[in-house]
Amino acid sequence: MGDQKQEGCNMTGHVYKLVELVGSSDKGSDEAVRNAIEKAAQTLHHLDWFEVIETRGQLVNGQIAHWQVTLKVGFRVE
């Protein structure tokens, strides 16, 4: 990350910690990501970014029944 700047976010000089989360949903991968981030935001502060590591799902009778998404979430250490 170093001196990289993102729109609306100056990342220079900050220290970040990564946590790995697994979100789940029966509606889709986007909702699985949102569920993981919303839950993490209840106890972690300064969440700044996420990276999807893996997407997988459960099939029932040949149909998608459930989604799981593994993601890394970065938050700024104060």
C-alpha positions as CSV (number, residue, x, y, z in Angstrom):
1,M,0.0,0.0,0.0
2,G,2.8,2.5,0.9
3,D,2.1,5.9,-0.6
4,Q,-0.9,4.7,-2.7
5,K,-3.9,7.0,-2.6
6,Q,-7.5,6.0,-3.2
7,E,-10.2,8.4,-4.0
8,G,-11.4,10.0,-0.7
9,C,-8.8,8.0,1.3
10,N,-5.2,9.0,2.0
11,M,-3.4,5.8,3.0
12,T,0.0,7.3,3.4
13,G,1.7,6.7,6.8
14,H,-1.1,4.5,8.2
15,V,-0.7,1.0,9.6
16,Y,-3.3,-1.6,8.8
17,K,-4.3,-4.9,10.3
18,L,-5.9,-7.7,8.3
19,V,-8.5,-10.1,9.5
20,E,-9.9,-13.0,7.5
21,L,-13.7,-13.4,7.5
22,V,-16.2,-15.8,5.9
23,G,-19.6,-14.3,5.1
24,S,-22.5,-16.4,4.1
25,S,-25.9,-15.9,2.4
26,D,-28.6,-17.9,0.7
27,K,-29.2,-14.9,-1.7
28,G,-25.8,-14.4,-3.4
29,S,-22.1,-13.7,-3.0
30,D,-22.6,-9.9,-2.8
31,E,-24.8,-10.3,0.2
32,A,-22.4,-12.8,1.8
33,V,-19.6,-10.1,1.6
34,R,-22.0,-7.4,3.0
35,N,-23.0,-9.7,5.9
36,A,-19.4,-10.3,6.8
37,I,-18.4,-6.6,6.7
38,E,-21.5,-5.4,8.5
39,K,-20.9,-7.9,11.3
40,A,-17.2,-7.0,11.6
41,A,-18.1,-3.3,11.7
42,Q,-20.0,-3.9,14.9
43,T,-16.7,-4.5,16.8
44,L,-13.9,-3.3,14.5
45,H,-13.3,0.4,13.7
46,H,-11.8,2.2,10.7
47,L,-12.5,-0.5,8.2
48,D,-11.0,0.8,5.0
49,W,-11.0,-2.0,2.4
50,F,-11.6,-5.7,1.6
51,E,-10.3,-8.3,-0.8
52,V,-12.3,-11.4,-1.8
53,I,-10.1,-14.4,-1.5
54,E,-12.4,-17.3,-2.3
55,T,-16.1,-17.8,-3.3
56,R,-17.8,-21.2,-2.8
57,G,-21.3,-22.5,-2.5
58,Q,-23.5,-25.4,-1.6
59,L,-25.5,-27.2,-4.2
60,V,-28.8,-28.9,-3.5
61,N,-30.4,-30.9,-6.4
62,G,-28.1,-29.1,-8.8
63,Q,-29.2,-25.6,-7.7
64,I,-27.2,-23.0,-5.7
65,A,-28.6,-23.2,-2.1
66,H,-26.0,-21.2,-0.2
67,W,-23.0,-18.9,-0.8
68,Q,-19.8,-18.5,1.3
69,V,-17.2,-15.8,0.6
70,T,-13.8,-15.7,2.3
71,L,-12.4,-12.2,2.4
72,K,-9.7,-10.2,4.0
73,V,-10.7,-6.9,5.6
74,G,-8.1,-4.2,6.3
75,F,-8.6,-1.7,9.2
76,R,-6.5,1.2,10.3
77,V,-4.6,0.7,13.6
78,E,-4.7,3.8,15.8
